[in-house]
Amino acid sequence: MTARIDRLWPDAAEQLSDDDLIASIDHAGVRVNFISSIDGAATRDGLSGGLGGPADWRLFELLRRVADVVVVGAGTVRAEGYGPLRVSEASQRWRVDHGRAPHPILAIVTGRLGLDPGSEIFTAAPVRPIIFTTEDARNAEGIASFADVADVVVEGRERVRPETVVAHLTSKRSLDRILCEGGPSLFGDFIGGEQVDELCVTVSPALEAGQARRIARSDAAHPQDMSLATVLRSGDTLLLRYARSAPST
Ligand SMILES: NC(=O)c1ccc[n+]([C@@H]2O[C@H](COP(=O)([O-])OP(=O)(O)OC[C@H]3O[C@@H](n4cnc5c(N)ncnc54)[C@H](OP(=O)(O)O)[C@@H]3O)[C@@H](O)[C@H]2O)c1
């Protein structure tokens, strides 16, 4: 059964349909999506899945439905066991009906190419993934083994700069609806590079304590003001959308 989602703000509406939800998320820009416990943990037992629930899964799929490309860090691919990026049949139908490719492209960011070119994330991908990696990785052995399964883009010496990722996706590929699914290190870099237009964050009704990391991390702080765009509710779960604040004049 589809999880019930109501809108609390900016205008109240009950039992939103998929089309209602899509109306506020189907636009160009860089959107980041995370789930967090109330006390700020990004994981339970090392994974985000333990925090999730039906409403988060529903929105997660709709965010992928409208995306041209899903960007994810290699740490999340490894930790969460990402497989080939396939959206649901309903999402495929919606995408084709709206003139889009059946599936978004998966783009993986990795500094040291710690991925297996024989894994299904590549070999069973419905669309050839993109790998953003570094000159250091290019100079190491192994990069050639990815040539058959992905488009490898070298952007940066030791770290991939999110600015160049976004520029490549938008200018060279015309992929304007960019969804970043984390993880925290990549999100920290996106914040530092001032590349975040929107954040969707699901607040899971749980306290975690412990050593779990936050949804963003980086060596230096990079404060950025955001404005509340939508407040959705599903039972005890809040689904919040924040947009980049307009610069003050
Ligand atoms: N709560 C949530 O919604 C959510 C979402 C996603 C992930 N998570 C959790 O977050 C944890 C993983 O955290 P994480 O910080 O390791 O995730 P991450 O950002 O996905 O992975 C870090 C790794 O990604 C690559 N990477 C990220 N940014 C890079 C950059 N600018 N340049 C080059 N490489 C870059 C590097 O890979 P290489 O090591 O290959 O160089 C780096 O070691 C997992 O426990 C996962 O379950 C939670």
The ligand as a MOL file (V3000), in Angstrom:
LIG
                    3D

  0  0  0     0  0            999 V3000
M  V30 BEGIN CTAB
M  V30 COUNTS 48 52 0 0 0
M  V30 BEGIN ATOM
M  V30 1 N 21.3080 8.9170 5.7600 0
M  V30 2 C 21.4150 8.8840 4.4460 0
M  V30 3 O 20.4920 9.3040 3.7350 0
M  V30 4 C 22.6860 8.3700 3.8070 0
M  V30 5 C 22.8980 8.5890 2.4450 0
M  V30 6 C 24.0740 8.1190 1.8730 0
M  V30 7 C 25.0180 7.4490 2.6560 0
M  V30 8 N 24.7700 7.2520 3.9680 0 CHG=1
M  V30 9 C 25.7440 6.5380 4.7980 0
M  V30 10 O 26.9620 7.2490 4.7920 0
M  V30 11 C 28.0360 6.3190 5.0080 0
M  V30 12 C 29.1170 6.5620 3.9800 0
M  V30 13 O 29.6630 7.8290 4.2520 0
M  V30 14 P 30.8120 8.4230 3.3160 0
M  V30 15 O 31.0530 9.8100 3.7460 0
M  V30 16 O 31.9460 7.4650 3.2340 0 CHG=-1
M  V30 17 O 30.0390 8.4200 1.9100 0
M  V30 18 P 30.4650 8.9340 0.4780 0
M  V30 19 O 30.6030 10.4100 0.4460 0
M  V30 20 O 29.4970 8.3120 -0.4580 0
M  V30 21 O 31.8300 8.1930 0.2140 0
M  V30 22 C 33.0880 8.7270 0.4310 0
M  V30 23 C 33.9260 8.1710 -0.6810 0
M  V30 24 O 33.3680 8.6060 -1.9200 0
M  V30 25 C 34.3640 9.1180 -2.7550 0
M  V30 26 N 34.2600 10.5640 -2.7600 0
M  V30 27 C 33.3300 11.3420 -2.1420 0
M  V30 28 N 33.5390 12.6250 -2.4620 0
M  V30 29 C 34.6270 12.6500 -3.2810 0
M  V30 30 C 35.3060 13.6790 -3.9650 0
M  V30 31 N 34.9400 14.9640 -3.8610 0
M  V30 32 N 36.3780 13.3440 -4.7360 0
M  V30 33 C 36.7600 12.0490 -4.8660 0
M  V30 34 N 36.1390 11.0380 -4.2440 0
M  V30 35 C 35.0770 11.3340 -3.4670 0
M  V30 36 C 35.6610 8.6070 -2.1570 0
M  V30 37 O 35.7520 7.2980 -2.6800 0
M  V30 38 P 37.0870 6.4350 -2.8310 0
M  V30 39 O 37.3670 5.9370 -1.4450 0
M  V30 40 O 36.7180 5.3560 -3.8020 0
M  V30 41 O 38.1460 7.3570 -3.3310 0
M  V30 42 C 35.3730 8.6320 -0.6820 0
M  V30 43 O 36.1910 7.7570 0.0510 0
M  V30 44 C 27.4550 4.9270 4.9110 0
M  V30 45 O 27.3070 4.4190 6.2130 0
M  V30 46 C 26.0930 5.1610 4.2730 0
M  V30 47 O 25.1740 4.1970 4.6910 0
M  V30 48 C 23.6410 7.7060 4.5770 0
M  V30 END ATOM
M  V30 BEGIN BOND
M  V30 1 1 1 2
M  V30 2 2 2 3
M  V30 3 1 2 4
M  V30 4 1 4 5
M  V30 5 2 4 48
M  V30 6 2 5 6
M  V30 7 1 6 7
M  V30 8 2 7 8
M  V30 9 1 8 9
M  V30 10 1 8 48
M  V30 11 1 9 10
M  V30 12 1 9 46
M  V30 13 1 10 11
M  V30 14 1 11 12
M  V30 15 1 11 44
M  V30 16 1 12 13
M  V30 17 1 13 14
M  V30 18 2 14 15
M  V30 19 1 14 16
M  V30 20 1 14 17
M  V30 21 1 17 18
M  V30 22 2 18 19
M  V30 23 1 18 20
M  V30 24 1 18 21
M  V30 25 1 21 22
M  V30 26 1 22 23
M  V30 27 1 23 24
M  V30 28 1 23 42
M  V30 29 1 24 25
M  V30 30 1 25 26
M  V30 31 1 25 36
M  V30 32 1 26 27
M  V30 33 1 26 35
M  V30 34 2 27 28
M  V30 35 1 28 29
M  V30 36 1 29 30
M  V30 37 2 29 35
M  V30 38 1 30 31
M  V30 39 2 30 32
M  V30 40 1 32 33
M  V30 41 2 33 34
M  V30 42 1 34 35
M  V30 43 1 36 37
M  V30 44 1 36 42
M  V30 45 1 37 38
M  V30 46 2 38 39
M  V30 47 1 38 40
M  V30 48 1 38 41
M  V30 49 1 42 43
M  V30 50 1 44 45
M  V30 51 1 44 46
M  V30 52 1 46 47
M  V30 END BOND
M  V30 END CTAB
M  END
